[in-house]
Amino acid sequence: MGELSAFKDKCLAFVKLQSFLSLSTIPITFSVFGTISVSAILANLLLVPFVSFIVLPLCVILLVGLMLDVNMPSLFYLVDFLMQMVVTSLGFFDLCLPAIKYSGDVSVVSTLLTFSLGLLILLPIWSPKTLSLLGGVSVWLVYLYIFADNEFDIGKGAKNVTFNVFDVGHGNASLLRVGQSALLFDTGAGKAHEYSHVEQVLQPFLRAKRVKKLKHVFISHFDQDHAGGLFALHQKIDFEQLHTPQQTCVKGNHWEISEDNNTSTEQIFIKALWPLRPSSGNHNNESCVLMIETKNANILLAGDIEKSAEEHLLASGALDKLDINILIAPHHGSRSSSSLAFVQKIRPDFVIFATSNPSRWGHPHSEVVSRYLRVESKILHVGQLGAIEFDLSEPQIKLSTYREHLYNRWYFKSWAALEQ
Ligand SMILES: [Zn+2]
């Protein structure tokens, strides 16, 4: 009996310790990741001992075996099975207890405040221990009540018109917001039931900006890096209309969005310039090319078109008399696109290369970059700068990049130094 109650006491102490650790580290994880994972408390409680005492020792045995050239396939399969169990349980916990997310901008003030609150909770002034836990939880409830709908409501006082290009590695996903209306251009990469930038990047962004529904979704073509997130989009995000080169995203079609704000009406015109007729959307040159005209800026989205489609566009006169401020470079800055004639015709103020850094295909190609430099375009490499935001509310376009303006951190700089 004595042993049993000693075991019970140990278990209880472990539960208390884990709960205390999970609760007291909330401020730090919140200020760094903008997320409070409720399920982490349960996951830490059950999975930390499981991984520490079972999975990890088995991994060490496997590793030593590998170093000594001893093959243990059954042990390998066992570890693999156990890890799958861990991953599945994590997914299950997340499903039952979804995380509280404020994945928008977390200001310096709130970071300092959360950190001080964290220290306060950790201080031994809250005694006995249960009081300490209760104190921590109530401070947090009050904090969330006060701040969640105020400071983090960055949708409030939102700029009238913004254009965001997300950092989705090699691929494109961009969003135009006009007041409360939002339009998505491509979804970035993704795979049904596995991963998608829609879930990882777009959804948290929309949540932070208080956007509940997309008005239009345009898919340039069906390559993975542009349309891979379609499955997740259907599952996770409300939208009204979908346009693809198979149906409506073809030359001749246009859309108009009007949005009233306090002082004036914002009007946006979107014109499809290419392809000439509905296509499978499976080839680069079948990409839907869109021209977006706002009061203060013109944006050209060129999908993955290559030189021959560029030539057709130039010959058709569709690009004549257009003053392009922002261009998402065709085909991520590949050498197959951005021909000299195209670049000299467009002469964008800003050219965006929607690709990772480094890029496995060497995008953007140095020749392409120098072509744009020659027409004095400002080069914006998403992989290097992080996500890009243009504020188009005023005649002067305001540019912000994630790593320089929105989330400037010392480690971005040290990584950049390492890459050189
Ligand atoms: Zn592409």
Residues whose N, C-alpha, C, O or C-beta is under 5 A from the ligand:
A	BS01	ZN	D225 D304
